[in-house]
Amino acid sequence: MLFVCYPRCSTCKKAQKWLDDNGISYTYRDIKEDNPSLEELTAWYKESGLDIKRFFNTSGQLYKSMQLKDKLPGMTPEEKLRLLSTDGMLVKRPILVCGDVVLVGFKEQEWANTLL
């Protein structure tokens, strides 16, 4: 299981504590130090079944400064994935990848239903 997060993110800290408290083992990956590749993001997007917009950190400073709210609607999914692969701070976190299951963002009940 791969746990992709940003160490200074409070939601990521909650998710990590939840994983630890439930005895779930994982490989930790800092999204700022080791940005997901285009190939990884493409696979996660397809496996998750989620709208591509869910993969964007819409509350992040970089998202806002790049005015992506206005730009994303005119982009193809491939262009969006390519953009996400350029900077980990654009990516919604945490991401938990377990086989063909991909969870984006931390919703405790969703994680519990999927993992416990």
N, C-alpha and C positions, 0 to 999 in steps of 0.2 A: 504494500500500500504506500502510495506517495502522497505526502502532505506538503503542498506548495503554499508558502505564506510569506508575509513580510513581518519581521520580528517586532517592529514598532507599532503594528496594527493591533488595536485592542480586541477586535473581533477574532483575529487570528490567535491571539493569546487565549481567548475563551475557548476556541475550538481545540487548541492544543491541550488545554487543561481537561476538556471533556474527553478527548481521546485517552489521555493519561489516566484519568479517573475511572474510565471504563476498561482499562487494561488492553487497549487496542494498540498494537505495534505498528510503526510506520517509519518510512524514511523521510527525514526532514529536509526541505529544500527552500532556501531563501530566494524569493522571486527577484529580488533586486540584484543579487550576486549571480544568479543562474536563471536568466530569463527563459521562459518556455520557447522552444523553437517553433517555426512555422509548421513543421511536421507534427509536433506534439499537440499544438493548439488545434490543428485540423482534425486530428484523431479524437481529441477530447470533445470537440464541438460535435462531431458526428456521433460519438458514443453517448453523449449526454442527452441528445434529443431536444436541447434547449435552443431558444432563439439566440442568435449570435450576440445580440445586444446584452444578454445576461453575462457575457464574458468581459464586458467593459466596466471598469471602475468609474462609474458615472459621478461619484462624489469626490473623485480625486482632483488635485490641483492641475495635473498635466492634462487630463480630459477637458477641464474647463478652459485652460489657457489655449488649448488647440481648437477650441470651439467645435468639438466633435458632435455636440448635440445637433448642430446645424448641418454638419458634413456627412455624418453616417448614413442618413436616409438615401443619399445619392451614390453610395458605394456598394459594390458587389460583396457577397460574403467572402470571396477570395481576397479582395482588397482590405476588408476589415481584419481578416486573420493575419495578413501580411503586416498591417499596422500594429496589431497587438504584439506581434513577435519582435517589434523594434524596441520595446521598453516595458519591463515588468510592472512599472507603476501604472500602466494603462489597464492592466488585467485585474479583474475582480478577484478577490481572495478572501478566504483561503480556497484552494482547490484541493479536493481529495480524489485521488484516482486509485481505484481498486478493481483491477481486471477491466471489465467492460462497464463499470459503474463510475460515473464522474459526478461529483457534487461540487457546485460552485456557490460560494458564500456559505456562511454558517447559520443554519436553522436547526436548532437542537433536535426538534421533533423529527425532522426529515432525516437527519443523520442517525438518530436512534432507530427509526423505522427501517432504515436501509442496512445498518451495521449490527444491530443487536438482535 
